[in-house]
Amino acid sequence: MVKISAIISLYNSEKFICGKIEDLLQQTIVSQLEIIIVNSGSTQNEKIIIEEYLRANNNIKYLETSERETIYKAWNRGINESVGEYITNANSDDRLRKDAFEILSNSLVANPEIAIVFADQFISNIPNEIISEYYGRKKYYRSEYSRLNLLANYEIGSQSMWRASLHKKENIYFNEKYEVAGDYEFCCRVSENHKIKKINMVLGLCYRSNEFENKELQNIENTNKETFEIREKYLRRYLKTISVSEQFMLIKRVDAYLLLPAFLHIILFRLSKQFSLSNQLLPRGFVCWLGSIILEIQGNIREAKKYCTKGNNIQSAIFLRNQLEKLNKLP
């Protein structure tokens, strides 16, 4: 019986693949796990390493493409080959607690109304560091889930688990046009009709390279572009589903946020990521953008423009600059 299908997408990940497979094979419910490896035209020697595991383990499937494809096309390819009730992406450079899959899947079993579960993580810049030997102090405490928190930050992260029925019954797959933010778009789409749950435990270790090996760090401009497109689309759709009174309450919340001096807001926001706080602050730039879009929807273009001048970092400046350009074109 296969309970969980773990999808590994590979491209030039030779130095990580052995550690990744060992990490998965040590999961407490490995007997209910299938590992699907999709080699998307890698130019390195992962296949030689994988062949050793294929001979010794009958729960590993290996797929290979002759040309490189996006990670989300590889994930969709793996999903179509999967038979598990639950799906997870297993990034080659990340590591898990041995009971991570057991805890994540048990949460889905116990909460049939939940579509996706996720947890907190350690952050490491050491390649192939094992979570049981992690000596760093950096923990990333993700915000409690809400649609607004999801739209403000991609808080679900790189080690979530979700129901296969989202794909097999509802035809919700990853949008293959994206290079780095397709998982964010997938979660935003799922959140419109399904519940998502955070588990308040550190279950994994996320690798953050000091040499910009992570895909999202290699082209910040493209990462910001994709994130903006997704965030704006789903934020506007979300705001159109709530009442005018709810929009008014959000504006009150925005104004309360902006009473804090910018420097203090930044400090408190960063502290909230280092400690497990139940109510983490929203980023100041997002708050300004949110206020501007609400007032735009309500037809108050003059006031909407004022919020576009209150952002405080490069990424939010992109959102606010685009918003201001749109507002300036309105009558």
C-alpha positions in Angstrom: 0.0 0.0 0.0 1.5 3.3 -1.1 0.4 6.2 1.2 2.8 8.9 0.1 4.5 9.7 -3.2 7.6 11.9 -3.0 8.6 13.6 -6.2 12.3 14.5 -6.7 13.1 16.7 -9.7 16.7 16.6 -10.8 18.9 18.9 -12.8 22.6 18.9 -12.1 22.1 17.7 -8.5 24.8 15.1 -8.4 26.2 16.2 -5.1 22.8 16.1 -3.4 21.0 13.1 -4.8 22.6 10.4 -2.6 21.9 12.3 0.6 18.3 13.0 -0.6 17.5 9.3 -1.3 19.0 8.2 2.0 17.0 10.9 3.8 13.8 9.5 2.3 14.6 5.9 2.8 15.1 6.6 6.5 11.5 7.9 6.9 9.6 6.0 9.6 6.9 5.1 7.1 9.2 4.2 4.3 7.2 1.0 3.8 4.2 3.2 2.6 6.4 5.5 0.5 7.1 5.6 -3.2 10.0 7.8 -4.5 9.6 9.1 -8.0 12.8 10.7 -9.5 12.4 12.8 -12.6 15.8 13.6 -14.3 15.1 16.6 -16.4 18.0 16.4 -18.8 20.8 16.7 -16.2 24.3 16.9 -17.6 25.8 15.3 -14.5 26.0 11.7 -13.3 23.0 11.3 -11.1 21.8 8.3 -13.1 24.8 6.2 -12.1 24.1 6.9 -8.4 20.4 6.3 -8.8 20.9 2.9 -10.5 22.4 1.5 -7.4 19.3 2.4 -5.4 17.0 1.1 -8.1 18.6 -2.4 -7.8 18.2 -2.4 -4.0 14.8 -0.7 -3.6 11.5 -1.5 -5.3 9.8 1.6 -4.1 11.8 3.9 -6.4 10.7 4.9 -9.9 13.1 6.7 -12.3 11.9 8.9 -15.2 14.3 10.7 -17.6 13.8 13.4 -20.2 16.3 14.2 -22.9 15.9 17.9 -22.6 15.7 20.2 -19.6 12.2 21.1 -18.5 10.8 23.4 -15.8 10.7 22.0 -12.3 6.9 22.2 -12.4 6.6 20.2 -15.6 8.8 17.6 -13.9 6.6 17.6 -10.9 3.5 17.1 -13.0 5.2 14.3 -14.9 6.0 12.6 -11.5 2.5 13.2 -10.2 1.0 11.5 -13.2 3.1 8.4 -12.4 2.3 8.4 -8.7 -0.2 6.2 -6.9 0.0 7.6 -3.4 -2.9 9.2 -1.5 -0.7 12.1 -0.6 2.0 13.9 -2.6 5.1 15.9 -1.5 7.9 17.5 -3.4 11.3 16.3 -2.2 13.8 18.9 -3.1 17.2 17.3 -3.6 19.1 19.7 -1.4 16.6 19.8 1.6 16.5 17.3 4.5 13.7 16.0 6.8 13.2 14.7 10.3 12.8 10.9 10.1 9.2 11.2 11.2 8.3 14.2 9.0 6.2 12.2 6.5 4.4 10.3 9.3 3.5 13.6 11.1 2.4 15.4 7.9 0.3 12.5 6.5 -1.3 11.8 9.9 -2.5 15.4 10.0 -4.1 14.9 6.6 -5.7 11.7 7.8 -7.0 13.3 11.0 -8.3 16.4 9.1 -10.2 15.4 6.0 -11.2 19.0 5.3 -7.5 20.0 5.0 -5.9 19.9 1.5 -2.3 21.0 2.3 -0.2 20.8 5.5 3.2 22.4 6.2 5.5 23.1 9.1 8.4 25.2 10.3 12.0 24.6 9.1 15.6 25.0 10.0 17.7 27.0 7.5 21.2 25.8 6.7 23.9 27.0 4.2 25.9 23.8 4.5 25.4 21.3 1.6 24.1 17.9 2.6 23.8 18.8 6.3 21.7 16.1 8.1 18.9 17.5 10.3 19.9 15.3 13.3 23.4 16.8 13.2 22.2 20.4 12.6 24.3 22.7 14.8 23.0 26.1 13.5 20.5 28.2 15.4 18.4 29.6 12.6 14.8 28.5 12.6 12.2 29.8 10.3 8.9 30.0 12.0 6.2 30.3 9.4 3.0 32.3 10.0 -0.2 30.6 11.0 -2.1 30.0 7.8 -4.6 32.5 6.5 -5.3 33.5 3.0 -4.0 36.9 3.7 -0.8 35.6 5.2 -0.4 33.4 2.1 -0.8 36.3 -0.2 1.6 38.4 1.8 4.4 35.7 1.9 4.8 32.2 0.5 4.6 30.8 4.0 3.9 27.2 3.0 7.5 26.6 2.0 9.4 23.8 0.4 8.4 20.8 2.4 4.6 20.6 2.3 2.3 17.7 1.7 -1.1 17.6 -0.1 -3.8 15.3 -1.3 -3.3 13.6 -4.6 -7.1 14.1 -5.2 -6.3 17.8 -6.0 -4.7 16.5 -9.2 -6.5 13.3 -9.9 -10.0 14.5 -9.2 -10.0 18.3 -9.5 -7.3 18.6 -12.2 -5.3 21.2 -10.3 -1.8 20.8 -11.5 1.3 23.1 -11.4 1.4 25.8 -14.0 4.3 24.9 -16.2 4.9 28.4 -17.5 6.5 29.4 -14.2 10.2 28.8 -13.4 10.4 29.5 -9.7 6.9 30.5 -8.3 4.7 27.7 -9.6 4.3 26.1 -6.2 3.2 29.5 -4.8 0.6 29.8 -7.6 -0.6 26.2 -6.9 -1.2 26.9 -3.2 -3.0 30.2 -4.0 -5.3 28.4 -6.4 -6.0 25.6 -3.9 -6.6 28.1 -1.1 -9.6 29.5 -2.9 -11.7 26.4 -2.3 -9.8 24.4 0.3 -8.3 24.7 3.8 -4.6 24.7 4.6 -3.1 23.9 7.9 0.2 24.6 9.6 1.8 22.1 12.0 3.7 24.0 14.7 6.8 21.8 14.7 10.2 22.0 12.9 10.1 19.0 10.5 12.7 19.8 7.9 15.9 21.6 7.0 15.9 23.9 4.0 19.2 24.5 2.2 20.0 28.2 1.4 23.2 28.4 -0.6 25.7 31.2 0.0 26.7 30.8 -3.6 23.2 31.4 -5.0 22.6 27.8 -6.1 18.9 28.0 -5.3 16.9 28.6 -8.4 14.9 31.5 -6.9 18.1 33.4 -6.0 19.8 33.0 -9.4 17.4 35.5 -11.1 15.8 37.8 -8.6 14.2 39.9 -11.2 12.3 36.9 -12.7 11.4 35.7 -9.2 10.0 39.1 -8.3 8.1 39.2 -11.6 6.5 35.8 -11.2 5.7 36.5 -7.5 4.1 39.9 -8.4 1.9 38.4 -11.1 0.6 35.6 -8.9 0.2 37.7 -5.8 -1.7 40.5 -7.6 -4.0 38.1 -9.4 -5.0 36.2 -6.3 -5.1 39.2 -4.0 -7.6 40.9 -6.2 -9.7 37.8 -6.5 -9.7 37.4 -2.7 -10.7 41.0 -2.1 -13.6 40.7 -4.5 -15.0 37.8 -2.4 -15.2 39.7 0.8 -17.8 42.3 1.8 -17.4 46.1 1.8 -17.5 46.0 5.6 -14.7 43.4 5.6 -12.7 45.6 3.2 -13.3 48.5 5.6 -11.9 46.5 8.5 -8.8 45.6 6.5 -8.2 49.3 5.8 -8.4 50.0 9.5 -5.9 47.2 10.1 -3.6 48.7 7.4 -3.8 52.1 9.0 -3.0 50.6 12.4 0.1 48.9 10.9 1.3 52.1 9.4 1.2 53.9 12.8 4.4 52.0 13.6 7.6 53.8 12.4 9.1 51.9 9.3 12.3 51.0 11.1 10.4 49.5 14.1 8.0 47.6 11.8 11.1 46.0 10.0 12.7 45.0 13.4 9.4 43.5 14.7 8.8 41.7 11.4 12.2 40.1 11.4 11.9 39.1 15.1 8.6 37.4 14.3 10.4 35.1 11.9 12.9 34.1 14.6 10.4 33.3 17.3 7.2 31.3 17.2 4.7 34.1 17.5 1.1 33.3 16.9 0.4 36.6 15.2 3.3 37.6 13.0 3.4 41.0 11.4 2.6 41.4 7.7 5.4 43.0 5.6 5.0 46.8 5.5 5.2 47.0 1.7 2.4 44.4 1.4 0.3 46.3 3.8 0.6 49.5 1.8 -0.2 47.6 -1.4 -3.2 46.0 0.2 -4.6 49.3 1.3 -4.1 50.8 -2.1 -5.8 48.0 -4.0 -8.8 48.1 -1.6 -9.3 51.8 -2.1 -8.9 51.3 -5.8 -11.6 48.7 -5.8 -13.8 51.1 -3.8 -13.2 53.8 -6.4 -11.1 56.1 -4.2 -8.1 56.5 -6.6 -6.7 59.6 -4.9 -6.3 57.9 -1.5 -5.2 54.7 -3.2 -2.2 56.6 -4.6 -1.1 57.8 -1.2 -0.4 54.2 0.0 1.9 53.6 -2.9 4.5 56.0 -1.4 4.9 54.1 1.9 6.8 50.9 1.0 10.2 50.2 2.5 12.1 47.6 0.5 13.0 46.6 -3.1 10.5 43.9 -3.6 7.5 45.9 -2.2 8.7 48.9 -4.3 8.1 46.8 -7.4 4.6 46.0 -6.3 3.8 49.6 -5.3 5.4 51.0 -8.5 3.3 48.8 -10.7 0.2 49.7 -8.7 0.9 53.4 -9.0 1.4 53.2 -12.7 -2.0 51.5 -13.0 -3.6 54.1 -10.8 -2.2 56.9 -12.9 -3.8 55.5 -16.0 -7.2 55.6 -14.4 -9.6 58.6 -14.8 
